[in-house]
Amino acid sequence: DFEKRILVNFTYIKRGIAEKDPEFKQPIGYALIVNTKLRKVFAYKRATHGENYSEKRLAGKWSWGVGGHIDKSEEKSANPLSDSLLREISEEISLPSVTRTRVLGYINDDLTEVGKVHFGVLYLIETDSEEVKPNSSEISVGELKSISELEEILSNPNAVVEEWSKMALGPLKAFFSLKK
């Protein structure tokens, strides 16, 4: 239970320091937002660098995970991971309702520049909303998509998908296969 370990051992460090030092893996709540009835997940393309998205390592990439860093103001909360995740969701997308939230797994990727300094707690957020939309200029397009639509994005040579979303696809497929 890495979520529990993080919550017990969490120490806030300024992001600018942690982004450059793999000694300080930053825990990130990273959520797949799914409508189980429709069998779809929210997927989006990040804005391009210089357009409306400042994180050049992720700019312009497709993703089906929503998440972000823990702010200093969340450091003392009972669960800074889920609090930061809920804040990020409210800032970035319009999600009318949440029916269930749970940990689906974990993401560790020491092969990419982003992955070297982050550790993901993969959450699954279930909604009965039939429409989930971007609510931020950091997202150029986004909507609920089926697994086959995600696989089409992955197979498109002109589309770039962030590594964490690629890694989350297996657990997402396993979740949907259990919901048949």
C-alpha positions in Angstrom: 0.0 0.0 0.0 2.2 2.8 -1.3 -0.5 5.4 -0.8 -0.4 4.7 2.9 3.4 4.7 3.0 3.4 8.1 1.2 0.9 9.6 3.6 2.9 8.4 6.6 6.3 9.6 5.3 5.3 12.6 3.2 7.5 15.7 3.4 6.8 18.8 1.4 9.7 20.1 -0.8 9.6 23.0 -3.2 8.7 21.8 -6.7 11.6 23.6 -8.3 14.1 21.6 -6.3 12.3 18.3 -6.6 11.8 18.6 -10.4 15.6 18.4 -10.9 16.6 15.8 -8.3 15.5 12.1 -8.7 16.4 11.6 -5.0 13.0 13.3 -4.3 10.3 11.3 -6.1 7.3 13.6 -6.1 4.1 11.6 -5.3 1.3 12.5 -7.8 -2.3 11.5 -7.6 -3.1 10.5 -11.2 -6.8 9.6 -12.0 -8.6 7.8 -14.7 -12.1 9.2 -14.9 -14.5 6.5 -16.1 -18.1 6.1 -16.8 -18.6 2.3 -16.3 -22.0 2.3 -17.8 -20.7 3.8 -21.1 -17.4 1.9 -20.7 -15.5 5.1 -21.5 -12.7 7.1 -19.9 -11.9 10.8 -20.1 -9.1 11.4 -22.6 -7.6 14.7 -23.6 -4.7 16.4 -25.5 -2.7 18.9 -23.6 -2.1 22.3 -25.1 1.2 22.8 -26.9 4.1 24.6 -25.2 3.9 28.3 -25.5 0.2 28.0 -26.4 -1.4 27.5 -22.9 0.7 24.8 -21.3 4.0 25.6 -19.6 5.2 22.0 -18.8 7.2 21.4 -22.0 7.9 17.8 -21.2 4.1 17.0 -21.5 2.9 19.7 -23.9 0.9 18.5 -26.9 0.7 15.0 -25.6 -2.4 12.8 -25.3 -3.4 11.6 -21.8 -6.2 9.8 -20.0 -4.9 10.6 -16.6 -5.6 13.8 -14.6 -3.4 14.8 -11.8 -0.8 17.1 -10.4 1.5 18.2 -7.7 0.7 18.7 -4.1 0.5 22.4 -3.2 2.0 23.7 0.1 -1.5 24.4 1.3 -2.4 20.7 1.1 0.6 19.5 3.0 -1.1 19.3 6.4 -4.4 17.6 5.1 -5.3 14.1 6.0 -4.6 13.0 2.4 -2.6 15.5 0.4 -2.6 13.1 -2.6 -6.3 12.9 -3.0 -6.8 16.6 -2.0 -4.3 17.7 -4.7 -6.0 15.3 -7.2 -9.5 16.7 -6.5 -8.1 20.3 -6.8 -6.5 19.5 -10.1 -9.7 17.9 -11.4 -11.8 20.9 -10.4 -9.3 23.2 -12.1 -8.9 21.3 -15.3 -12.2 19.5 -16.2 -15.9 19.8 -15.7 -16.9 16.7 -13.9 -20.6 17.0 -12.7 -20.6 14.0 -10.4 -18.3 11.4 -8.8 -19.8 8.1 -7.6 -16.7 6.3 -6.4 -12.9 6.8 -6.0 -10.3 4.1 -5.3 -6.7 3.3 -5.8 -6.2 1.2 -8.9 -2.4 0.8 -8.8 0.9 2.7 -8.9 3.1 4.1 -11.7 6.9 4.3 -11.5 8.8 5.1 -14.7 12.5 5.8 -14.2 13.2 5.9 -18.0 11.7 9.3 -18.9 12.7 12.8 -17.6 9.2 13.2 -16.1 9.1 9.7 -14.6 12.5 10.0 -12.9 11.2 12.7 -10.5 7.6 11.5 -10.0 5.7 8.5 -8.6 2.1 8.0 -9.5 -0.7 6.8 -7.3 -3.2 5.6 -9.9 -6.7 6.4 -8.9 -9.9 5.3 -10.6 -12.7 7.9 -10.3 -16.1 6.6 -11.4 -18.8 9.0 -12.6 -22.3 8.6 -14.0 -21.8 11.8 -16.0 -22.2 11.2 -19.7 -20.3 14.3 -20.6 -16.9 15.2 -19.1 -15.3 18.3 -20.7 -12.1 20.3 -20.4 -12.3 23.3 -18.1 -8.9 24.7 -18.6 -6.8 26.3 -21.4 -4.1 23.7 -20.6 -6.3 21.2 -22.5 -6.9 21.6 -26.2 -9.5 18.9 -26.6 -11.0 16.2 -24.4 -14.0 13.9 -24.0 -15.0 10.4 -22.9 -13.5 7.8 -25.2 -13.8 4.0 -25.4 -10.8 1.7 -25.1 -10.7 1.1 -28.8 -10.6 4.9 -29.4 -7.6 5.1 -27.0 -5.9 2.3 -28.9 -6.5 4.2 -32.1 -4.8 7.3 -30.6 -1.9 5.0 -29.5 -1.5 3.5 -33.0 -1.6 6.9 -34.8 1.9 7.8 -35.8 1.1 11.5 -35.5 -0.2 11.3 -31.9 2.1 11.4 -29.0 0.8 9.8 -25.8 2.4 10.4 -22.4 4.1 7.4 -20.8 1.9 7.3 -17.7 -1.2 7.0 -19.8 0.4 4.1 -21.8 1.2 2.4 -18.5 -2.3 3.0 -17.1 -4.0 1.4 -20.1 -3.4 -2.2 -18.9 -5.0 -1.6 -15.5 -7.8 0.3 -17.1 -8.6 -2.6 -19.5 -8.4 -5.1 -16.6 -10.9 -2.9 -14.7 -13.4 -2.8 -17.6 -13.0 -6.6 -18.2 -14.1 -7.2 -14.5 -17.1 -4.9 -15.1 -18.6 -7.0 -18.0 
